[in-house]
Amino acid sequence: MLQVRWLDGDGAVGIDLDELQRRLREPAVAGFGWVDVPELDPADREPLRSLGLPELAVEDLIDDRHQPKVDRVGDVVVLVVHGLDLDTLGDELRTVELDLVVAERLLVTCHDGRVASLAALASRADEGALLFDRPLVLLHRLLDTMNDVFVPFVEHLDRRLDVIEEEVLDDPTEATRRDIYALQRDLIQLRRVVVPQAEVVRRLQREQPPGWREGDAALVRDLVDHLSRIAELSGSYQALLDSAMTSYRSALEDRLNDMLTTLTVISAVLLPVSVVAGLFGMNFVRLPGTSGPDGFWWTLAGSAVLVLGMLAWFVRRGWIGRRAERAAAARRSALAGVLEVPLLGTVLRVPVTGGRAVARTVDPRRLRRRRDRGDGSD
């Protein structure tokens, strides 16, 4: 169902589609229309056509499978952007597509799923807390709010990377490897959206939508700089993750080498004894336990104790038993974090658990070490 608003310098008011058409036909009426399509429905084609939108623009709005793009269709500009899906962010990084059509006195937004930034912006506009006099101003504020959601998520990625680096240096486990792969997937998905979206917003300045003014170029540059910064950070994080994976494999190889070295020393120490025992074949007249009825069983018991003692030592060293993996799993099951996402003066708390949570015990100085190295982190 279409949600229709009329915005001017005094606030936003809800109207019906007929009233919107009447106001659009009267240039003397101040303000512009904002039509939001919260759920994609082919039945919305006719109402959108009645607003004078080109057929190709209507088709782009209804079709929700697009990469970020910007196209000029007739007298309007079609824009496709993606934002983080906050409903699934705690478990999985997903994006929600937002299709927009920008006309001189009309802005149409279409999405299949909840866009938290859009909902927050609409709520504040209805309350009169935000005032807009042109579609391009509303478009900039909407895209800027969507970009703001990326910031706490990127900072959270930075903290997760610090935890991974600390575990790689201290006690790498199988859980560490899974965390590295999970973070790599998040970074790839983030770059898949942010990199082309930055180019889309950059092209918006060249397309110059209807109602473009000279000062609007500064608004577009602000959006481009924001997205480019996020893209650069995600690229640097990807390089650090590759280094962390290399360090993880090196740590495992060092641990294996340490284990093999210890076992080799033990074998070397016992080798002369084994040679002597093999040469003599233990063919002695007097051997401990041979004269007693339980000597054989005492020998078996002593051998079992020796084997169990060696196994216990191996477990203590972490060579067998997956003790480190169980400890890491216990730490992650006990961890719980909250990602605080700012939305137009309010803070949305998104829970993150498991490998996405960040240990509260991490030294804050570690969280700043990449900044101290001067890699550009904020």
Secondary structure, 3 states (H helix, E strand, C coil): CCEEEEEECCEEEECCHHHHHHHHHCCCCCCEEEEEECCCCHHHHHHHHCCCCCHHHHHHHHCCCCCCEEEEECCEEEEEEEEECCCCCCCCCCEEEEEEEECCCEEEEEECCCCHHHHHHHHHHHCCCCCCCCHHHHHHHHHHHHHHHHHHHHHHHHHHHHHHHHHHHHCCCHHHHHHHHHHHHHHHHHHHHHHHHHHHHHHHHHHCCCCCCCCHHHHHHHHHHHHHHHHHHHHHHHHHHHHHHHHHHHHHHHHHHHHHHHHHHHHHHHHHHHHHHHHHCCCCCCCCCCCCCCHHHHHHHHHHHHHHHHHHHHHHHCCCCCHHHHHHHHHHHHCEEEEEEEECCEEEEEEEEHHHCCCCCCCHHHHCHHHHCCCCCC
